[in-house]
Amino acid sequence: MTPTPIHRNASTWIGLGALLLAGFVYRAGLQGGFVFDDFVNLDALGKTGRVDDWAAFWRYLTSGSADPTGRPLAMLSFLLDARDWPADPRPFLRTNVLLHLANAALLFALLRQLGNRLDGASRRNDAAALLGAGLWALHPLFVSTTLYIVQREAMLPATFTLLGLFAGADDRWGLPESPRAGMAWMLCGIGLGTLLAMLGKANGALLPLLAWVLEATVVRREGDPPLAKRLRALLLVLPSLLLFGYVAWRGSEWSATLSSRPWTIGQRVLTEPRVLLDYLHLLLVPRVLSTGVYNDDYAWSTGLLHPASTLFAWLAVLALLAVGFATRKRAPALAAALLFFFAGHLLESTTIPLELYFEHRNYLPALLLG
């Protein structure tokens, strides 16, 4: 049933009500404070004195050491809340909550757009989009991400990824009567979106791959002009293949000893399917308490049968990936959710020697699971 303007307005008001509910739920968290890595990242606000002139601004903005970029966009966002250190945590927490609510609104818009791509505008699609965005916005697993101030570095890439995906699923990509406008829309949505997401955190580089997942499942364009197909290959396929190549290259030292880790790259790769299944369990069976921010004692796998759950986890993950690929046409929403989740973990849950387990990594990959 095609929604009338009245129904559309009702969906909008219900969506706003859901955002108010989420804001109310998070209100208690505004009384929190700084924790863990906040102290070793946010102290840059006052390391060379108050940020109150251009020289101090540039020193601060270029002081980031995480990722090759230093995450300058995330660093810039912290200036919204304080210009010196020590600082009051409440403005930081308030900004994080507002950013989370904005991401939920963007997710609702994206899910509604994807639903319309599948079978046209309808009240059912609006309700499904609202439910999916609401489940994500209110999921207990993301409370620690939202209220852990420095994890804004995980939230900002999700913002620009959502904007890029929204632009990528738009029909303006392939309009033959306006190829230049379509090209500009594609470049802004995917190109600029990826750049801004990466300036928040390096996993923003996943935007082309995630957009490719949606193209292969839900969007599925037919009859696009050759220019649009070539540009999509340039903006989506080529960057995705480069990412896969980078991940494979990082795994070239499979058995080499790492100076900062007790395990090898190979052992990390063996372990991560177990971690991914743990993440999925937390996402699909929500609990008030998770395993916590740090999981330094997570037992890594030394072989496919050590521990025995390693082989099961590998088979389960491969089976889920197979389901995602096999159902691209018959059940595109299911395929999109599965492939999006695993694509979203490509960088942080494979060969790059980060901590084995970090629940904040699910903020972006879990967007479509609802």
N, C-alpha and C positions, 0 to 999 in steps of 0.2 A: 504494500500500500504506500503510494507516494505521499510524503508528509505535506500537509497544508502549512501556510504561514503560521497559523495558530499552533500547530504541533511543533514547528521549528522553534517558535518562541518559547514554548513549554520546555523543549529540550535545553534551550539556552538557560532558562531560569533554573531548571533542575541541575544543570552543570554548575551554575554559580552557587547554588545551595550546597552541592557536593564540595566545592572549593572552600566554602565557609565552614563546613563540617571538618574538613581536613585541617584548616587553620585553627579551629577550636581544639582539635585533638593535639596539635603540636604546641598549643599555647603553654602548657606546663613545662615544655622543654626550654622555653625562653629564660627560665631561671637557672639554667646550667652555667657551666664555665668552660675554661680552656682545659684540654686534656692532651696527653701524650705528645704527638708531633706538632700540635699547635704552638708549643713553646719554642721549638727549634726552627719553625718556619715564619711565624708571625713576628718574631722579635726583630726581623729586618726592618719593620716599621720605625724602629728607634735606634738601630745599630749605629747609624752615623748622625744621629740627631733627628729632630722633628722634620717630617717631610712637608716643608712649607715654602720651597722655592724650586726652580727648574733643575738646579744642580742636584739637590737632594732627591728630587723626583726621579731623575734619570739614574742616579746611583741605586735607588731602591728598586726601580723597575728592572734593572739589569743584574740584580743581586741573586736572582733565583738560580739554583744549582740542579734542580730536578729536571730530567729530560734534556735533550740537546738544546731546546729552546729556552729553558728556564721558566716556562709557563708564565710569560709576562701578562697574559690577559687575566689569569687568576690573581696574580700579584696586584694588578691594577684594581681588580674588584675589591680587594681588601681596603683600599684607600677610601672606599665609600663609608667605611665603618670607623676608621681611626687613622691618624697621621703620626702617631707616636706610640711608644711602648714603654711600660705596661699600659694596657687599655681595658676598657669595660667590655666584657664579652657579649653583653646583650645586643648591641647593634649588629655584631657579626652573626649571632644566632638568628636575629630577625631577618636579615638579608638572606641567609640560607633557607629559612622557611619560605619566604616569598619566592625565592628561585625555584624551590621544589614545587610550589603551587603553580608557578608559571609553566614549569615542565609538564605538570599534570594537564593543564589547559591545552598546551601544544600537543600532547599525546592524544587527548580527546579529539582535537581537530584532525590529526593524522589518521586515527582509527576510523573516524567517520568518513574521511576521504577514501580510505582503502575499502571500507564497506560499500561505499557508493560505486567504486570501481568494480566490485565483484558482482553486484546485482541491482545497482541503481539505488537512488535515494529512497529511504523508507524509515518509518518509525522504529522498526526492528533494528535497523543499522544504527540509528541514533542511540537506542537503548543499549545495544551491544558496545558501542564506543564509550558510552558513559560508564558502563560496568567495568570494561577493561581498564580505562584510565583510573577509575575509582579504586579498583583492586590494587593497582600499582601505587597510587598516591598514598594509600592507607596501609600498605604492607608493613608489618613490623620489622622486616629485615632492613628497611631503608630509614628507620628512625635514627640509627647510629650514624648513617651516612649524612643525613640532613643536619643532625645536631653535633656532629664532629666537625668543627669549623673549617679546618684545613681541607676537609673532603669536598669543599666547594670546587676543588680542582677536579673532582670526578663528576660534579653536577654541571659545570659549565659546558664541557664537551657534549653532554647529553642535550643541552639547550640548542646548540648550533647544529648538532646532528638531527634533531627533530625538525628544525627549520629547513635544513637541507633536504631531508626526506620528504617533507611536505611539498617543497618546490619540485623535487624529483618525480613525485607521483602526479603532478599537475598535467593536464592535457596540453599546456602550452609547449611542452617538450617537442612535440612532433607536428605542429601545425604547418602544413605545406604552403599556406598562403602568406605566412610571415616567418620565414626561416631565420632572419636576423634577430627578430624578437625572441624566437625560440632558443636560438643559440645564446643570446644574452641571459635569458632566464636560466638555462642549464649551467652556464658558467658561474652565475651568481649563486645559484642554489647549491651546486655540488662543489665547484671550485672554491668560491669564497667561504662557503660553509665549512669545508674541510680545513682551510687555512685557519679560520677563527677557532674551530674546535681543537686543532693541534696546539694553538697558542694557549689553550687552557690546560691541555694534557696531551701527551703523545698519542694516546689511543683514539684521539679525534681523527687520526689517519684512517680509521675503519669506515668512515662515512661512505666512500665509494663502494666498498664491499657490501655494506648493509643496504645501500640503494640498489645494488645489483641483485641482492637477494629478493627485494620487493619486485624488481623488474621481472625476475624469473618465476615469481609465484603469483602475486596478486595483480600487479599492474598489467603485465603481458600485452604489450602494444603490438598491434597488427597493422600492416600497411603504412608504416611510417616512411617518409621520404629518405633516400640514401644519406643525405647530409645528417639527419637526426641519428641514424644508425651509426654512422662513423663517429659522430661526436660522443654518443653514448659509449662506444667502444673506447674512445680516448679518455673519457672522464670516469668511467666505471670499471671496465674490464682491465685496462692497462695498469692503473694504480692497484687494483686487487691482485693481479698477478705479481706485481712488484712486492706487495706485502707477503704473499706466499713465498716468494723467493727469499725475502729477508729472513723470514722465520726458518726456512730450510737452511740458510747460510749460518744462522746462529746455532743450529744444531750440528754443524760440521765437527765441532769438538765434543762429540757425544760422551766420551769417557774421560775427558780432561779434568783435572782437579781444579776447583774454583777457590780462589784465595779467600773469598768472603762467604762461602757456603759450605756446609758439611756434605752436600750431595753433588752429583754430577748433573750435567744437562740431560743425559740419558735417563737418569733416575727421576729427574723432575718430569720428563715427558711420560714416563711410566706411571707416575703418581697422579698427574692432573686429571685423568678420567675419573678417578675416585673422588677427587675434589669437586669436579663438575657435577657428579651425581649427588654429592652432599649439598651443593648449592641448589640443585633442582628440588631436593627434598625439603630444604628450608623454604623455597619459594612456593612449592605446591602444598606443603603441609605447614602453614605458618605457626610459629611459636612466639610466645611473649619474649622469651630469652633465647638468644642465639649462642653460638660458641664463643662470642666475644670478638674484640677488635684484633687481638693478637693470637696467633695459633702457632707459636714457635715450636711446639712439641708435636706437630703433626707428623705422624710416622710416614716416611717416604718409602717408595717401593724400590727394592733392589733387584727384582725380577718379576716375570709375569705371574709367578706363583708365590711371591714373597712380598707382601702378604697375599693370601689366596684370593682376596677380593680384587686384586689388580686385574686378573684375567677377566673376571665377571664385569668389572667396570669398563674395560676396553670393549668387550663384546656388546655391552649395553649402549655405550656411546655410539659405536659403529652402527648398531641397529637403529638408533634414533636418527642418525644422519641418513641412513638408507630410507627410513620412513619419510623423512623430509623430502628427499629427492624423488621418491616414488609417488608421492601424493601431490606433486606440484600442480597437476591439472585437476585431479579429482577432489582434493581437499586443500585448496591453496592457502586458506587461513592457517590451518594446522602446519602446513609445510613452511610458511613464512615464519611462524612463531619458533619452530624448532631450529631452522637454519639460521635465523636471526640470532638466537641465543648462542649457538656455537660460534658463529662468525664474530659475535661481539666479544668472545673470549680468545680470539686468535692470537693476539699479541701478549696478553697477560697470563695466559694459561697454557703456554706451549714451551718454547725454547729460550725465552729471555729469562735470565736467572734472578727473577724477583722472588719474594717470599712465596712459599707453596700455596698458602691459603689466605685470602683476604676478602671478607664478605662484601666490601664496598665495590668490588669489581663487577657486581651484578647490577648495579644501578642502571647502566645502559643496556646490557644484553637482555635484561628481563622486560623491556618495554612492551613487547608484544604478547607476553605470556598470558596476560589477563584476557 
